[in-house]
């Protein structure tokens, strides 16, 4: 996705989150949405992440480790979680709008690669991760309140996963031969192919001379995203018929075992 497309997706995700939480009853903000976090804490996380990104105060932890980022998140969330509900809604709206100003980042800087805990990632992928994080946390809230996962307009989130796999997952299988293709249904995006040996990846149709992949994984897009986020397991998806593996099952298992985008 381009910088402008990412900014539009960021705005769209925040609009959907606000549309969801503005109609909640006060007691629903107290429901536990993820281990240790009520709906309140989830919203506080979205606010404080946006605020820190705008102010640049979370850059050091993004360049450190996932564990350090989690500890930082917990500290920031405690500063907002118990504020009155109107303050949470105002914070979501205000800091979401301010974050959208990342469209002003110059294009050369947007392509700069940084050594983050995800791997050596371009700034654009870090901005794009905001779309993914909000979508996943909104599903956390929906699940906690007995609502089904969303299954529309998931393309920006699904495509982020396919891009992040090259940075985060493929390096963990460095030196292992083989190629893996992933096709996500219910999202209008091409299947992606990963060459584990070279570390290269991209839309499957870009090289018509390439040999068939050793593994083809096809899955329901929303379910695959939630499994990649650690909310479900890929094995359970396969048992439910929402994920299909064709080809080298051993390679597929090794690939999916390390596929976790936090």
C-alpha positions as CSV (number, residue, x, y, z in Angstrom):
1,X,0.0,0.0,0.0
2,X,1.1,3.6,-0.6
3,X,1.5,6.2,2.1
4,X,-1.9,7.8,1.2
5,X,-3.6,4.4,1.2
6,X,-2.2,3.6,4.6
7,X,-3.4,7.0,6.0
8,X,-6.9,6.3,4.6
9,X,-6.9,2.9,6.2
10,X,-5.8,4.4,9.5
11,X,-8.7,6.8,9.4
12,X,-11.2,4.1,8.4
13,X,-10.2,1.8,11.2
14,X,-10.6,4.6,13.8
15,X,-14.0,5.5,12.4
16,X,-15.1,1.8,12.8
17,X,-13.8,1.6,16.3
18,X,-15.6,4.8,17.4
19,X,-18.8,3.6,15.7
20,X,-18.6,0.4,17.8
21,X,-17.7,1.9,21.2
22,X,-20.0,4.9,21.0
23,X,-23.0,2.6,21.2
24,X,-21.8,0.6,24.1
25,X,-23.4,0.7,27.6
26,X,-21.2,1.9,30.5
27,X,-21.0,-1.6,32.0
28,X,-19.7,-3.0,28.7
29,X,-16.5,-0.9,29.1
30,X,-15.7,-3.1,32.1
31,X,-15.9,-6.4,30.2
32,X,-12.5,-8.2,30.0
33,X,-11.4,-8.2,26.3
34,X,-7.9,-9.7,26.5
35,X,-6.1,-11.2,29.5
36,X,-5.7,-8.4,32.0
37,X,-7.3,-5.8,29.9
38,X,-10.9,-4.6,30.0
39,X,-12.5,-2.8,27.0
40,X,-11.2,0.3,28.8
41,X,-7.6,-0.8,28.7
42,X,-7.9,-1.8,25.0
43,X,-9.1,1.7,24.1
44,X,-6.5,3.3,26.4
45,X,-3.9,1.3,24.5
46,X,-5.1,2.7,21.1
47,X,-5.1,6.2,22.5
48,X,-1.6,6.0,24.1
49,X,0.0,4.3,21.1
50,X,-1.3,7.1,18.8
51,X,-0.2,9.8,21.2
52,X,3.3,8.3,21.6
53,X,3.6,7.9,17.9
54,X,2.6,11.6,17.3
55,X,5.0,12.8,20.0
56,X,7.8,10.3,19.1
57,X,8.0,9.0,22.6
58,X,7.7,5.3,21.7
59,X,10.5,5.2,19.1
60,X,13.1,3.7,21.5
61,X,10.8,0.8,22.5
62,X,9.9,0.1,18.9
63,X,13.6,-0.4,18.2
64,X,14.1,-2.6,21.3
65,X,12.1,-5.8,21.8
66,X,8.5,-7.0,21.9
67,X,8.9,-7.6,25.7
68,X,10.0,-4.1,26.3
69,X,7.2,-2.8,24.2
70,X,4.6,-4.8,26.1
71,X,5.9,-3.4,29.4
72,X,5.8,0.1,28.0
73,X,2.2,-0.4,26.8
74,X,1.1,-1.6,30.3
75,X,2.6,1.6,31.9
76,X,0.9,3.9,29.4
77,X,-2.4,2.2,29.5
78,X,-2.7,2.6,33.3
79,X,-2.6,6.4,32.8
80,X,-5.8,6.4,30.7
81,X,-7.8,3.3,31.4
82,X,-9.9,4.6,34.3
83,X,-10.7,8.0,32.9
84,X,-14.4,8.8,32.3
85,X,-15.9,7.2,29.2
86,X,-16.4,10.6,27.4
87,X,-12.6,11.2,27.9
88,X,-11.8,7.9,26.3
89,X,-14.0,8.6,23.3
90,X,-12.6,12.1,23.0
91,X,-9.0,10.7,23.2
92,X,-9.8,8.1,20.5
93,X,-11.1,10.8,18.1
94,X,-8.5,13.5,18.9
95,X,-5.3,11.4,18.8
96,X,-6.6,9.4,15.8
97,X,-6.9,12.6,13.8
98,X,-3.5,13.8,14.9
99,X,-1.9,10.4,13.9
100,X,-3.3,10.8,10.4
101,X,-0.8,13.6,9.9
102,X,1.8,11.0,9.1
103,X,0.8,11.7,5.5
104,X,3.2,14.6,5.8
105,X,6.2,12.3,6.3
106,X,8.5,12.7,3.2
107,X,8.5,9.7,0.9
108,X,12.2,9.0,1.2
109,X,11.9,8.8,5.0
110,X,8.8,6.6,4.6
111,X,11.0,4.0,2.9
112,X,13.8,4.2,5.4
113,X,14.5,0.8,7.1
114,X,14.9,0.6,10.9
115,X,16.1,-2.3,13.0
116,X,12.9,-2.9,15.0
117,X,11.7,-5.9,17.0
118,X,9.7,-7.0,14.0
119,X,12.9,-7.2,12.0
120,X,14.6,-4.6,9.7
121,X,11.4,-2.9,8.7
122,X,10.7,0.2,6.6
123,X,8.9,3.1,8.3
124,X,5.9,2.5,6.0
125,X,5.5,-1.0,7.5
126,X,5.5,0.5,11.0
127,X,2.8,3.0,10.0
128,X,0.9,0.2,8.4
129,X,1.0,-1.9,11.6
130,X,-1.3,0.7,13.2
131,X,-4.1,-0.5,10.8
132,X,-3.5,-4.1,11.8
133,X,-3.2,-3.4,15.6
134,X,-6.5,-1.5,15.6
135,X,-8.4,-4.1,13.6
136,X,-7.2,-6.9,15.8
137,X,-8.1,-5.1,19.0
138,X,-11.5,-4.2,17.7
139,X,-12.2,-7.9,17.1
140,X,-11.0,-8.5,20.7
141,X,-13.7,-6.1,21.9
142,X,-16.3,-7.6,19.6
143,X,-15.5,-11.2,20.8
144,X,-15.7,-10.1,24.4
145,X,-19.1,-8.7,23.8
146,X,-20.4,-11.8,21.9
147,X,-20.1,-10.3,18.5
148,X,-18.7,-12.1,15.4
149,X,-15.4,-11.0,13.8
150,X,-15.8,-8.5,11.0
151,X,-15.4,-9.9,7.5
152,X,-15.6,-6.8,5.2
153,X,-12.9,-4.3,4.2
154,X,-10.2,-6.6,5.6
155,X,-7.8,-6.2,2.6
156,X,-5.5,-3.6,4.2
157,X,-5.0,-5.8,7.3
158,X,-4.6,-9.0,5.3
159,X,-2.1,-7.4,3.0
160,X,-0.1,-6.0,6.0
161,X,0.2,-9.6,7.3
162,X,1.6,-10.8,3.9
163,X,4.1,-7.9,3.9
164,X,5.1,-8.4,7.6
165,X,5.8,-12.1,7.1
166,X,8.8,-11.3,4.9
167,X,10.3,-9.1,7.6
168,X,9.3,-11.1,10.7
169,X,8.7,-14.8,9.8
170,X,10.9,-15.7,6.8
171,X,14.2,-14.7,8.6
172,X,13.4,-17.2,11.4
173,X,13.6,-19.9,8.7
174,X,16.8,-18.7,7.2
175,X,18.8,-21.4,5.5
176,X,15.8,-23.7,5.1
177,X,15.0,-24.4,1.4
178,X,11.6,-24.2,0.0
179,X,8.9,-21.9,-1.2
180,X,5.5,-21.1,0.5
181,X,2.5,-19.4,-1.1
182,X,-0.3,-17.9,0.9
183,X,-3.7,-17.1,-0.5
184,X,-6.3,-15.3,1.7
185,X,-9.9,-15.6,0.7
186,X,-12.5,-12.9,1.3
187,X,-9.8,-10.2,0.5
188,X,-9.2,-8.8,-3.0
189,X,-5.4,-9.3,-2.9
190,X,-3.1,-11.6,-4.8
191,X,-1.5,-14.7,-3.3
192,X,2.0,-14.1,-2.0
193,X,5.0,-16.3,-2.5
194,X,7.9,-16.5,-0.1
195,X,11.3,-18.0,-1.1
196,X,12.9,-19.1,2.2
197,X,16.4,-19.5,0.9
198,X,16.7,-16.0,-0.6
199,X,14.3,-14.2,1.7
200,X,12.5,-12.7,-1.3
201,X,8.7,-12.4,-1.4
202,X,6.0,-10.8,-3.5
203,X,2.7,-11.3,-5.3
204,X,2.7,-14.8,-6.8
205,X,1.9,-13.7,-10.4
206,X,4.9,-11.4,-10.8
207,X,7.2,-14.2,-12.1
208,X,5.3,-16.5,-14.6
209,X,8.5,-18.6,-15.0
210,X,8.7,-19.6,-11.4
211,X,8.1,-23.2,-10.4
212,X,5.1,-24.2,-8.3
213,X,5.5,-23.5,-4.6
214,X,6.4,-26.4,-2.3
215,X,3.5,-25.4,0.0
216,X,0.3,-23.6,-0.8
217,X,-1.7,-22.3,2.2
218,X,-5.2,-20.9,1.7
219,X,-7.3,-19.5,4.4
220,X,-10.2,-17.3,5.4
221,X,-8.6,-13.8,5.7
222,X,-10.1,-12.6,9.0
223,X,-9.4,-16.0,10.7
224,X,-5.8,-16.0,9.4
225,X,-5.2,-12.5,10.7
226,X,-6.5,-13.4,14.2
227,X,-4.3,-16.6,14.2
228,X,-1.3,-14.6,13.2
229,X,-2.0,-12.2,16.1
230,X,-2.1,-15.2,18.5
231,X,-5.8,-15.0,19.2
232,X,-6.5,-18.4,17.6
233,X,-4.2,-21.3,16.4
234,X,-3.6,-22.3,12.8
235,X,-4.2,-25.9,13.8
236,X,-7.7,-25.0,15.0
237,X,-8.3,-23.2,11.8
238,X,-7.3,-26.3,9.8
239,X,-9.6,-28.4,12.0
240,X,-12.5,-26.1,11.3
241,X,-11.8,-26.1,7.5
242,X,-10.8,-22.5,7.5
243,X,-7.2,-23.2,6.5
244,X,-6.0,-25.7,3.8
245,X,-2.5,-26.9,3.2
246,X,-1.4,-28.4,-0.1
247,X,2.1,-29.8,-0.6
248,X,4.9,-30.2,2.0
249,X,3.1,-30.4,5.3
250,X,6.3,-30.4,7.3
251,X,7.4,-27.2,5.8
252,X,3.9,-25.7,6.3
253,X,4.0,-26.6,10.0
254,X,7.4,-25.1,10.5
255,X,6.3,-21.9,8.7
256,X,3.1,-21.5,10.7
257,X,4.8,-22.4,14.0
258,X,6.9,-19.2,13.8
259,X,4.3,-17.0,12.1
260,X,3.3,-14.6,14.9
261,X,2.9,-10.8,14.2
262,X,2.5,-8.9,17.5
